[in-house]
Amino acid sequence: MKVEDMLLKGRMFIAVSLLASGISCAFAADALPITVSPPAIQAGAWVLMDYTTGQILTAGNEHQQRNPASLTKLMTGYVVDRAIDSRKITPDDMVTVGHDAWAKGNPVFDGSSLMFLKPGDRLTVRDLSRGLIVDSGNDACVALADYVAGGQPQFVQLMNGYVQKLGLKDTHFETVHGLDAPGQHSSAYDLAVLSRAIIHGEPDFYHMYSEKSLTWNGITQQNRNGLLWDKTMNVDGLKTGHTSGAGFNLIASAVDGERRLIAVVMGAESAKGREEQARKLLHWGQQNFDTVQILHSGKQVGSERIWYGDKEQIRLGTDQDFWLALPKAEVPNIKAKYVLDAKELDAPIAAHQRVGEIQLYDRDKVVAHWPLVTLESVNKGGIFSRFSDWLHHSA
């Protein structure tokens, strides 16, 4: 069938409604072209991601392989959380700290971030996770690696296994803590994807990323993410990182109403500079974009005549939720239209069967498309109704 013929069957409907509540992780079929001028960012690489859709709103050198430094600990925490989810361990398990997690006499840990654990200390997986997240404790990473996997090399294997599962093509880990190591690298894009997975999958642990301080054994340390104190925005995570090879790194996630953005800054010139650049990205995204729900699962977008069935009309829609991050100026220009794959629909037909396509338009340009499905089944009609349809159809 020609496209022109299909368009004759189309029905237009307003598709966009502002995000009201809840978070869906459904991906839009195609990203809307971004027409808003992005801010100038002073860093080696950066990404601003819309959390709900996973869309990249602006980026620079986003796939460049760089030293992640302590941003590596995001994957360390992710692996620990996966072990909890699989019930291999629990947050309340008691861990006995080994000698390899002790900083004393260990040149690898010289001058690095520590929870200040000692051999023989006993504390829970939850407390070690807080030490990893809030204190950025390299010793906490080692203690967790030993407990979860039996050693650091085995734990690194788990980390790289999840690199594959998450599709992080720019990433490879060599350590559990992120101190400089040959062959260890990630990218701003991959770290945004990992951060999104952490926020989505770990509601019971994610709140730790917003804790401003942690006291352990009488030692109080402040979270190094200075944006947690910024009263102009609601930042609730995620992580900082710094080594001489990496520069200053920061991943910050901010909530604005029901919307969430994730900013990744790698290779900034200073601790204050990484905060300024992340703040600039987050403010720009909040001011210029809305996250909108395009389609609602199970919601009718139209109905069509169906022939030879026990009903004359069949309800059509989508069986998934779809969201897009849109420039605010473009929201009034968004419309949707559906077109059928065939000139007519004949019974019997099952529910959730594809019968056409929903097309999203920005003015006159198609920017996304999804399957149009039946929202109900229609059985074959009786002999008299089918004969009546045949007469009408043949007329």
Contacts in CASP RR format, 6 or more apart in sequence:
PFRMAT RR
TARGET T0000
AUTHOR 0000-0000-0000
METHOD contacts of the structure
MODEL  1
MKVEDMLLKGRMFIAVSLLASGISCAFAADALPITVSPPAIQAGAWVLMD
YTTGQILTAGNEHQQRNPASLTKLMTGYVVDRAIDSRKITPDDMVTVGHD
AWAKGNPVFDGSSLMFLKPGDRLTVRDLSRGLIVDSGNDACVALADYVAG
GQPQFVQLMNGYVQKLGLKDTHFETVHGLDAPGQHSSAYDLAVLSRAIIH
GEPDFYHMYSEKSLTWNGITQQNRNGLLWDKTMNVDGLKTGHTSGAGFNL
IASAVDGERRLIAVVMGAESAKGREEQARKLLHWGQQNFDTVQILHSGKQ
VGSERIWYGDKEQIRLGTDQDFWLALPKAEVPNIKAKYVLDAKELDAPIA
AHQRVGEIQLYDRDKVVAHWPLVTLESVNKGGIFSRFSDWLHHSA
1 341 0 8 1.000
1 342 0 8 1.000
1 343 0 8 1.000
5 343 0 8 1.000
6 339 0 8 1.000
6 340 0 8 1.000
6 341 0 8 1.000
7 339 0 8 1.000
9 304 0 8 1.000
9 339 0 8 1.000
9 340 0 8 1.000
9 343 0 8 1.000
10 337 0 8 1.000
10 338 0 8 1.000
10 339 0 8 1.000
10 340 0 8 1.000
11 301 0 8 1.000
11 302 0 8 1.000
11 337 0 8 1.000
11 338 0 8 1.000
12 335 0 8 1.000
12 336 0 8 1.000
12 337 0 8 1.000
13 301 0 8 1.000
13 302 0 8 1.000
13 335 0 8 1.000
13 336 0 8 1.000
13 337 0 8 1.000
13 338 0 8 1.000
14 335 0 8 1.000
14 336 0 8 1.000
15 294 0 8 1.000
15 295 0 8 1.000
15 334 0 8 1.000
15 335 0 8 1.000
15 336 0 8 1.000
15 360 0 8 1.000
16 292 0 8 1.000
16 293 0 8 1.000
16 294 0 8 1.000
16 326 0 8 1.000
16 331 0 8 1.000
16 334 0 8 1.000
17 292 0 8 1.000
17 293 0 8 1.000
18 290 0 8 1.000
18 292 0 8 1.000
18 293 0 8 1.000
19 52 0 8 1.000
19 258 0 8 1.000
19 259 0 8 1.000
19 290 0 8 1.000
19 291 0 8 1.000
19 292 0 8 1.000
19 293 0 8 1.000
19 323 0 8 1.000
20 258 0 8 1.000
20 293 0 8 1.000
21 258 0 8 1.000
22 258 0 8 1.000
23 51 0 8 1.000
23 52 0 8 1.000
23 200 0 8 1.000
23 258 0 8 1.000
23 260 0 8 1.000
24 52 0 8 1.000
24 293 0 8 1.000
24 321 0 8 1.000
24 323 0 8 1.000
25 52 0 8 1.000
25 200 0 8 1.000
26 320 0 8 1.000
26 321 0 8 1.000
26 322 0 8 1.000
26 323 0 8 1.000
27 53 0 8 1.000
27 54 0 8 1.000
28 53 0 8 1.000
28 55 0 8 1.000
28 294 0 8 1.000
28 322 0 8 1.000
28 323 0 8 1.000
28 324 0 8 1.000
28 368 0 8 1.000
29 322 0 8 1.000
29 368 0 8 1.000
29 369 0 8 1.000
29 370 0 8 1.000
30 367 0 8 1.000
30 368 0 8 1.000
30 369 0 8 1.000
31 55 0 8 1.000
31 56 0 8 1.000
31 324 0 8 1.000
32 55 0 8 1.000
32 324 0 8 1.000
32 325 0 8 1.000
32 326 0 8 1.000
32 327 0 8 1.000
32 330 0 8 1.000
32 362 0 8 1.000
32 367 0 8 1.000
32 368 0 8 1.000
33 362 0 8 1.000
33 367 0 8 1.000
34 57 0 8 1.000
34 58 0 8 1.000
34 327 0 8 1.000
35 327 0 8 1.000
35 330 0 8 1.000
36 288 0 8 1.000
36 289 0 8 1.000
36 327 0 8 1.000
36 329 0 8 1.000
38 57 0 8 1.000
38 58 0 8 1.000
38 284 0 8 1.000
39 58 0 8 1.000
39 280 0 8 1.000
39 281 0 8 1.000
39 284 0 8 1.000
41 60 0 8 1.000
41 265 0 8 1.000
41 277 0 8 1.000
41 280 0 8 1.000
41 281 0 8 1.000
42 268 0 8 1.000
42 269 0 8 1.000
42 273 0 8 1.000
42 277 0 8 1.000
43 265 0 8 1.000
43 266 0 8 1.000
43 267 0 8 1.000
43 268 0 8 1.000
43 274 0 8 1.000
43 277 0 8 1.000
44 60 0 8 1.000
44 61 0 8 1.000
44 64 0 8 1.000
44 66 0 8 1.000
44 266 0 8 1.000
44 267 0 8 1.000
44 268 0 8 1.000
45 60 0 8 1.000
45 61 0 8 1.000
45 62 0 8 1.000
45 64 0 8 1.000
45 66 0 8 1.000
45 187 0 8 1.000
45 188 0 8 1.000
45 264 0 8 1.000
45 265 0 8 1.000
45 266 0 8 1.000
45 267 0 8 1.000
46 58 0 8 1.000
46 59 0 8 1.000
46 60 0 8 1.000
46 61 0 8 1.000
46 62 0 8 1.000
46 188 0 8 1.000
46 263 0 8 1.000
46 264 0 8 1.000
46 265 0 8 1.000
46 266 0 8 1.000
46 277 0 8 1.000
46 281 0 8 1.000
47 56 0 8 1.000
47 58 0 8 1.000
47 59 0 8 1.000
47 60 0 8 1.000
47 62 0 8 1.000
47 188 0 8 1.000
47 189 0 8 1.000
47 191 0 8 1.000
47 192 0 8 1.000
47 262 0 8 1.000
47 263 0 8 1.000
47 264 0 8 1.000
48 56 0 8 1.000
48 57 0 8 1.000
48 58 0 8 1.000
48 59 0 8 1.000
48 261 0 8 1.000
48 262 0 8 1.000
48 263 0 8 1.000
48 264 0 8 1.000
48 281 0 8 1.000
48 282 0 8 1.000
48 284 0 8 1.000
48 285 0 8 1.000
49 55 0 8 1.000
49 56 0 8 1.000
49 57 0 8 1.000
49 192 0 8 1.000
49 193 0 8 1.000
49 195 0 8 1.000
49 196 0 8 1.000
49 261 0 8 1.000
49 262 0 8 1.000
49 263 0 8 1.000
49 264 0 8 1.000
50 57 0 8 1.000
50 259 0 8 1.000
50 260 0 8 1.000
50 261 0 8 1.000
50 289 0 8 1.000
50 291 0 8 1.000
50 325 0 8 1.000
51 196 0 8 1.000
51 199 0 8 1.000
51 200 0 8 1.000
51 253 0 8 1.000
51 259 0 8 1.000
51 260 0 8 1.000
51 261 0 8 1.000
51 262 0 8 1.000
52 259 0 8 1.000
52 260 0 8 1.000
52 291 0 8 1.000
52 323 0 8 1.000
52 325 0 8 1.000
53 291 0 8 1.000
53 323 0 8 1.000
53 324 0 8 1.000
53 325 0 8 1.000
54 196 0 8 1.000
54 325 0 8 1.000
55 324 0 8 1.000
55 325 0 8 1.000
56 62 0 8 1.000
56 189 0 8 1.000
56 192 0 8 1.000
57 261 0 8 1.000
57 285 0 8 1.000
57 289 0 8 1.000
57 325 0 8 1.000
58 281 0 8 1.000
58 284 0 8 1.000
59 188 0 8 1.000
59 189 0 8 1.000
60 188 0 8 1.000
61 188 0 8 1.000
62 187 0 8 1.000
62 188 0 8 1.000
62 189 0 8 1.000
63 169 0 8 1.000
63 170 0 8 1.000
63 187 0 8 1.000
63 189 0 8 1.000
64 170 0 8 1.000
64 187 0 8 1.000
64 188 0 8 1.000
65 170 0 8 1.000
65 185 0 8 1.000
65 186 0 8 1.000
65 187 0 8 1.000
66 185 0 8 1.000
66 186 0 8 1.000
66 187 0 8 1.000
66 188 0 8 1.000
66 246 0 8 1.000
66 266 0 8 1.000
66 267 0 8 1.000
67 180 0 8 1.000
67 184 0 8 1.000
67 185 0 8 1.000
67 243 0 8 1.000
67 245 0 8 1.000
67 246 0 8 1.000
67 247 0 8 1.000
68 171 0 8 1.000
68 178 0 8 1.000
68 184 0 8 1.000
68 185 0 8 1.000
68 186 0 8 1.000
68 191 0 8 1.000
68 241 0 8 1.000
68 246 0 8 1.000
68 249 0 8 1.000
68 266 0 8 1.000
69 178 0 8 1.000
69 179 0 8 1.000
69 180 0 8 1.000
69 241 0 8 1.000
69 242 0 8 1.000
69 243 0 8 1.000
69 245 0 8 1.000
69 246 0 8 1.000
69 247 0 8 1.000
69 249 0 8 1.000
70 113 0 8 1.000
70 136 0 8 1.000
70 177 0 8 1.000
70 178 0 8 1.000
70 239 0 8 1.000
70 240 0 8 1.000
70 241 0 8 1.000
70 242 0 8 1.000
70 249 0 8 1.000
71 178 0 8 1.000
71 186 0 8 1.000
71 191 0 8 1.000
71 239 0 8 1.000
71 240 0 8 1.000
71 241 0 8 1.000
71 249 0 8 1.000
71 251 0 8 1.000
71 266 0 8 1.000
72 173 0 8 1.000
72 175 0 8 1.000
72 176 0 8 1.000
72 177 0 8 1.000
72 178 0 8 1.000
72 184 0 8 1.000
72 186 0 8 1.000
73 132 0 8 1.000
73 133 0 8 1.000
73 136 0 8 1.000
73 137 0 8 1.000
73 141 0 8 1.000
73 177 0 8 1.000
73 178 0 8 1.000
73 239 0 8 1.000
74 191 0 8 1.000
74 194 0 8 1.000
74 195 0 8 1.000
74 198 0 8 1.000
74 238 0 8 1.000
74 239 0 8 1.000
74 251 0 8 1.000
75 159 0 8 1.000
75 162 0 8 1.000
75 163 0 8 1.000
75 173 0 8 1.000
75 194 0 8 1.000
76 132 0 8 1.000
76 141 0 8 1.000
76 144 0 8 1.000
76 145 0 8 1.000
76 155 0 8 1.000
76 159 0 8 1.000
76 176 0 8 1.000
76 177 0 8 1.000
77 129 0 8 1.000
77 132 0 8 1.000
77 133 0 8 1.000
77 144 0 8 1.000
77 198 0 8 1.000
77 205 0 8 1.000
78 162 0 8 1.000
78 194 0 8 1.000
78 197 0 8 1.000
78 198 0 8 1.000
78 202 0 8 1.000
79 148 0 8 1.000
79 155 0 8 1.000
79 158 0 8 1.000
79 159 0 8 1.000
79 162 0 8 1.000
80 89 0 8 1.000
80 125 0 8 1.000
80 129 0 8 1.000
80 132 0 8 1.000
80 144 0 8 1.000
80 148 0 8 1.000
81 198 0 8 1.000
81 201 0 8 1.000
81 202 0 8 1.000
81 205 0 8 1.000
82 162 0 8 1.000
83 89 0 8 1.000
83 148 0 8 1.000
84 90 0 8 1.000
84 91 0 8 1.000
84 125 0 8 1.000
88 148 0 8 1.000
89 125 0 8 1.000
89 147 0 8 1.000
89 148 0 8 1.000
90 125 0 8 1.000
91 124 0 8 1.000
91 125 0 8 1.000
91 126 0 8 1.000
91 129 0 8 1.000
91 204 0 8 1.000
92 124 0 8 1.000
92 125 0 8 1.000
92 126 0 8 1.000
93 124 0 8 1.000
93 125 0 8 1.000
93 147 0 8 1.000
94 122 0 8 1.000
94 123 0 8 1.000
94 124 0 8 1.000
95 122 0 8 1.000
95 123 0 8 1.000
95 124 0 8 1.000
95 125 0 8 1.000
95 128 0 8 1.000
95 143 0 8 1.000
95 144 0 8 1.000
95 147 0 8 1.000
96 120 0 8 1.000
96 121 0 8 1.000
96 122 0 8 1.000
97 117 0 8 1.000
97 118 0 8 1.000
97 119 0 8 1.000
97 120 0 8 1.000
97 121 0 8 1.000
97 122 0 8 1.000
97 123 0 8 1.000
97 139 0 8 1.000
97 143 0 8 1.000
98 119 0 8 1.000
98 120 0 8 1.000
98 143 0 8 1.000
98 146 0 8 1.000
99 119 0 8 1.000
100 106 0 8 1.000
100 142 0 8 1.000
100 146 0 8 1.000
100 152 0 8 1.000
101 117 0 8 1.000
101 119 0 8 1.000
101 139 0 8 1.000
101 140 0 8 1.000
101 142 0 8 1.000
101 143 0 8 1.000
101 146 0 8 1.000
102 117 0 8 1.000
102 118 0 8 1.000
102 119 0 8 1.000
102 139 0 8 1.000
103 109 0 8 1.000
103 112 0 8 1.000
103 114 0 8 1.000
103 116 0 8 1.000
103 117 0 8 1.000
103 138 0 8 1.000
103 139 0 8 1.000
108 138 0 8 1.000
108 179 0 8 1.000
109 138 0 8 1.000
109 139 0 8 1.000
112 137 0 8 1.000
112 138 0 8 1.000
112 177 0 8 1.000
112 179 0 8 1.000
113 135 0 8 1.000
113 136 0 8 1.000
113 137 0 8 1.000
113 138 0 8 1.000
114 135 0 8 1.000
114 137 0 8 1.000
114 138 0 8 1.000
114 139 0 8 1.000
115 128 0 8 1.000
115 131 0 8 1.000
115 132 0 8 1.000
115 135 0 8 1.000
115 137 0 8 1.000
115 139 0 8 1.000
115 140 0 8 1.000
115 216 0 8 1.000
116 139 0 8 1.000
116 216 0 8 1.000
116 217 0 8 1.000
116 219 0 8 1.000
117 123 0 8 1.000
117 139 0 8 1.000
117 140 0 8 1.000
117 143 0 8 1.000
121 217 0 8 1.000
123 216 0 8 1.000
125 144 0 8 1.000
125 147 0 8 1.000
127 216 0 8 1.000
128 140 0 8 1.000
128 143 0 8 1.000
128 144 0 8 1.000
128 147 0 8 1.000
129 140 0 8 1.000
129 144 0 8 1.000
129 205 0 8 1.000
129 208 0 8 1.000
130 208 0 8 1.000
130 211 0 8 1.000
130 214 0 8 1.000
131 137 0 8 1.000
131 140 0 8 1.000
131 214 0 8 1.000
131 216 0 8 1.000
132 140 0 8 1.000
132 141 0 8 1.000
132 144 0 8 1.000
133 208 0 8 1.000
133 209 0 8 1.000
133 211 0 8 1.000
133 239 0 8 1.000
134 208 0 8 1.000
134 211 0 8 1.000
134 213 0 8 1.000
134 214 0 8 1.000
134 221 0 8 1.000
134 223 0 8 1.000
135 214 0 8 1.000
135 216 0 8 1.000
135 221 0 8 1.000
136 224 0 8 1.000
136 239 0 8 1.000
136 240 0 8 1.000
136 241 0 8 1.000
137 177 0 8 1.000
138 177 0 8 1.000
138 178 0 8 1.000
138 179 0 8 1.000
141 176 0 8 1.000
141 177 0 8 1.000
142 152 0 8 1.000
142 176 0 8 1.000
142 177 0 8 1.000
144 155 0 8 1.000
144 176 0 8 1.000
145 151 0 8 1.000
145 152 0 8 1.000
145 154 0 8 1.000
145 155 0 8 1.000
145 156 0 8 1.000
145 176 0 8 1.000
146 152 0 8 1.000
146 155 0 8 1.000
148 155 0 8 1.000
148 158 0 8 1.000
149 155 0 8 1.000
149 157 0 8 1.000
149 158 0 8 1.000
152 175 0 8 1.000
152 176 0 8 1.000
155 176 0 8 1.000
156 173 0 8 1.000
156 174 0 8 1.000
156 175 0 8 1.000
156 176 0 8 1.000
159 173 0 8 1.000
159 176 0 8 1.000
160 172 0 8 1.000
160 173 0 8 1.000
163 171 0 8 1.000
163 172 0 8 1.000
163 173 0 8 1.000
166 190 0 8 1.000
166 193 0 8 1.000
166 194 0 8 1.000
166 197 0 8 1.000
167 190 0 8 1.000
167 193 0 8 1.000
168 186 0 8 1.000
168 190 0 8 1.000
168 193 0 8 1.000
168 194 0 8 1.000
169 190 0 8 1.000
170 185 0 8 1.000
170 186 0 8 1.000
170 187 0 8 1.000
170 189 0 8 1.000
170 190 0 8 1.000
171 185 0 8 1.000
171 186 0 8 1.000
171 187 0 8 1.000
171 190 0 8 1.000
171 191 0 8 1.000
172 183 0 8 1.000
172 184 0 8 1.000
172 185 0 8 1.000
172 186 0 8 1.000
173 184 0 8 1.000
173 186 0 8 1.000
174 181 0 8 1.000
174 182 0 8 1.000
174 183 0 8 1.000
174 184 0 8 1.000
175 181 0 8 1.000
175 184 0 8 1.000
178 184 0 8 1.000
178 243 0 8 1.000
179 243 0 8 1.000
180 243 0 8 1.000
180 244 0 8 1.000
180 245 0 8 1.000
180 246 0 8 1.000
187 266 0 8 1.000
188 264 0 8 1.000
188 265 0 8 1.000
188 266 0 8 1.000
189 264 0 8 1.000
191 251 0 8 1.000
191 264 0 8 1.000
191 266 0 8 1.000
192 251 0 8 1.000
192 262 0 8 1.000
192 264 0 8 1.000
195 238 0 8 1.000
195 251 0 8 1.000
195 253 0 8 1.000
195 262 0 8 1.000
195 264 0 8 1.000
196 262 0 8 1.000
198 206 0 8 1.000
198 238 0 8 1.000
199 206 0 8 1.000
199 238 0 8 1.000
199 253 0 8 1.000
199 260 0 8 1.000
199 262 0 8 1.000
206 236 0 8 1.000
207 236 0 8 1.000
209 225 0 8 1.000
209 236 0 8 1.000
209 237 0 8 1.000
209 238 0 8 1.000
209 239 0 8 1.000
209 253 0 8 1.000
210 228 0 8 1.000
210 235 0 8 1.000
210 236 0 8 1.000
210 237 0 8 1.000
211 223 0 8 1.000
212 222 0 8 1.000
212 223 0 8 1.000
212 228 0 8 1.000
212 229 0 8 1.000
213 220 0 8 1.000
213 221 0 8 1.000
213 222 0 8 1.000
213 223 0 8 1.000
214 220 0 8 1.000
214 221 0 8 1.000
214 223 0 8 1.000
215 221 0 8 1.000
224 240 0 8 1.000
224 241 0 8 1.000
224 271 0 8 1.000
225 235 0 8 1.000
225 237 0 8 1.000
225 238 0 8 1.000
225 239 0 8 1.000
225 240 0 8 1.000
225 250 0 8 1.000
225 252 0 8 1.000
226 275 0 8 1.000
227 233 0 8 1.000
227 235 0 8 1.000
227 237 0 8 1.000
227 250 0 8 1.000
227 252 0 8 1.000
227 254 0 8 1.000
227 275 0 8 1.000
227 278 0 8 1.000
227 279 0 8 1.000
228 235 0 8 1.000
228 236 0 8 1.000
228 237 0 8 1.000
230 275 0 8 1.000
230 279 0 8 1.000
232 279 0 8 1.000
232 283 0 8 1.000
233 254 0 8 1.000
233 256 0 8 1.000
233 279 0 8 1.000
233 282 0 8 1.000
233 283 0 8 1.000
233 286 0 8 1.000
234 254 0 8 1.000
234 255 0 8 1.000
234 256 0 8 1.000
234 257 0 8 1.000
235 252 0 8 1.000
235 253 0 8 1.000
235 254 0 8 1.000
235 282 0 8 1.000
236 253 0 8 1.000
236 254 0 8 1.000
236 255 0 8 1.000
237 251 0 8 1.000
237 252 0 8 1.000
237 253 0 8 1.000
238 251 0 8 1.000
238 252 0 8 1.000
238 253 0 8 1.000
238 262 0 8 1.000
239 250 0 8 1.000
239 251 0 8 1.000
240 248 0 8 1.000
240 249 0 8 1.000
240 250 0 8 1.000
240 271 0 8 1.000
240 274 0 8 1.000
241 248 0 8 1.000
241 249 0 8 1.000
241 250 0 8 1.000
242 248 0 8 1.000
242 249 0 8 1.000
242 271 0 8 1.000
246 266 0 8 1.000
246 267 0 8 1.000
247 266 0 8 1.000
247 267 0 8 1.000
247 268 0 8 1.000
247 269 0 8 1.000
248 265 0 8 1.000
248 267 0 8 1.000
248 268 0 8 1.000
248 269 0 8 1.000
248 270 0 8 1.000
248 271 0 8 1.000
248 273 0 8 1.000
248 274 0 8 1.000
249 265 0 8 1.000
249 266 0 8 1.000
249 267 0 8 1.000
249 268 0 8 1.000
249 274 0 8 1.000
250 263 0 8 1.000
250 264 0 8 1.000
250 265 0 8 1.000
250 268 0 8 1.000
250 274 0 8 1.000
250 275 0 8 1.000
250 277 0 8 1.000
250 278 0 8 1.000
251 262 0 8 1.000
251 263 0 8 1.000
251 264 0 8 1.000
251 265 0 8 1.000
251 278 0 8 1.000
252 262 0 8 1.000
252 263 0 8 1.000
252 265 0 8 1.000
252 275 0 8 1.000
252 278 0 8 1.000
252 279 0 8 1.000
252 282 0 8 1.000
253 260 0 8 1.000
253 261 0 8 1.000
253 262 0 8 1.000
253 263 0 8 1.000
254 260 0 8 1.000
254 261 0 8 1.000
254 263 0 8 1.000
254 282 0 8 1.000
254 286 0 8 1.000
256 286 0 8 1.000
258 291 0 8 1.000
259 286 0 8 1.000
259 290 0 8 1.000
259 291 0 8 1.000
261 281 0 8 1.000
261 282 0 8 1.000
261 285 0 8 1.000
261 286 0 8 1.000
263 278 0 8 1.000
263 281 0 8 1.000
263 282 0 8 1.000
265 274 0 8 1.000
265 277 0 8 1.000
265 278 0 8 1.000
265 281 0 8 1.000
267 274 0 8 1.000
268 274 0 8 1.000
268 277 0 8 1.000
288 327 0 8 1.000
288 328 0 8 1.000
289 325 0 8 1.000
289 326 0 8 1.000
289 327 0 8 1.000
289 328 0 8 1.000
290 325 0 8 1.000
290 326 0 8 1.000
290 328 0 8 1.000
290 331 0 8 1.000
291 323 0 8 1.000
291 324 0 8 1.000
291 325 0 8 1.000
291 326 0 8 1.000
292 323 0 8 1.000
292 324 0 8 1.000
292 325 0 8 1.000
292 326 0 8 1.000
292 331 0 8 1.000
292 334 0 8 1.000
293 321 0 8 1.000
293 322 0 8 1.000
293 323 0 8 1.000
294 322 0 8 1.000
294 323 0 8 1.000
294 324 0 8 1.000
294 334 0 8 1.000
294 336 0 8 1.000
294 360 0 8 1.000
294 368 0 8 1.000
295 301 0 8 1.000
295 317 0 8 1.000
295 318 0 8 1.000
295 320 0 8 1.000
295 321 0 8 1.000
295 322 0 8 1.000
295 336 0 8 1.000
295 358 0 8 1.000
295 370 0 8 1.000
296 318 0 8 1.000
296 321 0 8 1.000
297 318 0 8 1.000
297 319 0 8 1.000
297 320 0 8 1.000
297 321 0 8 1.000
298 317 0 8 1.000
298 318 0 8 1.000
298 319 0 8 1.000
298 375 0 8 1.000
299 317 0 8 1.000
299 318 0 8 1.000
300 315 0 8 1.000
300 316 0 8 1.000
300 317 0 8 1.000
300 375 0 8 1.000
301 316 0 8 1.000
301 317 0 8 1.000
301 318 0 8 1.000
301 336 0 8 1.000
301 338 0 8 1.000
301 358 0 8 1.000
301 372 0 8 1.000
302 315 0 8 1.000
302 316 0 8 1.000
302 317 0 8 1.000
302 338 0 8 1.000
303 313 0 8 1.000
303 314 0 8 1.000
303 315 0 8 1.000
303 316 0 8 1.000
304 313 0 8 1.000
304 314 0 8 1.000
304 316 0 8 1.000
304 340 0 8 1.000
304 345 0 8 1.000
304 355 0 8 1.000
305 312 0 8 1.000
305 313 0 8 1.000
305 344 0 8 1.000
305 345 0 8 1.000
306 312 0 8 1.000
306 313 0 8 1.000
306 314 0 8 1.000
306 345 0 8 1.000
306 346 0 8 1.000
306 347 0 8 1.000
306 349 0 8 1.000
306 378 0 8 1.000
307 344 0 8 1.000
307 345 0 8 1.000
307 346 0 8 1.000
307 347 0 8 1.000
307 389 0 8 1.000
307 393 0 8 1.000
308 346 0 8 1.000
308 347 0 8 1.000
308 380 0 8 1.000
308 381 0 8 1.000
308 385 0 8 1.000
308 386 0 8 1.000
308 389 0 8 1.000
308 390 0 8 1.000
309 347 0 8 1.000
309 348 0 8 1.000
309 378 0 8 1.000
309 379 0 8 1.000
309 380 0 8 1.000
309 381 0 8 1.000
309 382 0 8 1.000
309 385 0 8 1.000
309 386 0 8 1.000
309 389 0 8 1.000
310 347 0 8 1.000
310 378 0 8 1.000
310 379 0 8 1.000
310 380 0 8 1.000
310 381 0 8 1.000
310 382 0 8 1.000
310 385 0 8 1.000
311 347 0 8 1.000
311 378 0 8 1.000
314 345 0 8 1.000
314 349 0 8 1.000
314 374 0 8 1.000
314 375 0 8 1.000
314 376 0 8 1.000
314 378 0 8 1.000
315 374 0 8 1.000
315 375 0 8 1.000
315 376 0 8 1.000
316 338 0 8 1.000
316 355 0 8 1.000
316 372 0 8 1.000
316 373 0 8 1.000
316 374 0 8 1.000
316 375 0 8 1.000
317 338 0 8 1.000
317 358 0 8 1.000
317 372 0 8 1.000
317 373 0 8 1.000
317 374 0 8 1.000
317 375 0 8 1.000
318 358 0 8 1.000
318 370 0 8 1.000
318 371 0 8 1.000
318 372 0 8 1.000
318 373 0 8 1.000
319 352 0 8 1.000
319 373 0 8 1.000
319 375 0 8 1.000
320 370 0 8 1.000
322 368 0 8 1.000
322 370 0 8 1.000
324 360 0 8 1.000
324 368 0 8 1.000
326 334 0 8 1.000
330 362 0 8 1.000
333 362 0 8 1.000
333 363 0 8 1.000
334 360 0 8 1.000
334 361 0 8 1.000
334 362 0 8 1.000
335 360 0 8 1.000
335 361 0 8 1.000
336 358 0 8 1.000
336 359 0 8 1.000
336 360 0 8 1.000
336 361 0 8 1.000
337 358 0 8 1.000
337 359 0 8 1.000
337 361 0 8 1.000
338 356 0 8 1.000
338 357 0 8 1.000
338 358 0 8 1.000
338 359 0 8 1.000
338 372 0 8 1.000
339 356 0 8 1.000
339 357 0 8 1.000
339 359 0 8 1.000
339 372 0 8 1.000
340 355 0 8 1.000
340 356 0 8 1.000
340 372 0 8 1.000
341 354 0 8 1.000
341 355 0 8 1.000
341 356 0 8 1.000
341 357 0 8 1.000
342 355 0 8 1.000
345 355 0 8 1.000
347 378 0 8 1.000
347 379 0 8 1.000
347 380 0 8 1.000
347 381 0 8 1.000
348 377 0 8 1.000
348 378 0 8 1.000
348 379 0 8 1.000
348 380 0 8 1.000
349 355 0 8 1.000
349 374 0 8 1.000
349 377 0 8 1.000
349 378 0 8 1.000
350 374 0 8 1.000
350 377 0 8 1.000
351 374 0 8 1.000
351 375 0 8 1.000
351 376 0 8 1.000
351 377 0 8 1.000
352 373 0 8 1.000
352 374 0 8 1.000
352 375 0 8 1.000
353 373 0 8 1.000
353 374 0 8 1.000
354 371 0 8 1.000
354 372 0 8 1.000
354 373 0 8 1.000
355 372 0 8 1.000
355 373 0 8 1.000
355 374 0 8 1.000
356 371 0 8 1.000
356 372 0 8 1.000
357 369 0 8 1.000
357 370 0 8 1.000
357 371 0 8 1.000
357 372 0 8 1.000
358 369 0 8 1.000
358 370 0 8 1.000
358 371 0 8 1.000
358 372 0 8 1.000
359 366 0 8 1.000
359 368 0 8 1.000
359 369 0 8 1.000
360 366 0 8 1.000
360 367 0 8 1.000
360 368 0 8 1.000
360 369 0 8 1.000
361 367 0 8 1.000
380 386 0 8 1.000
END
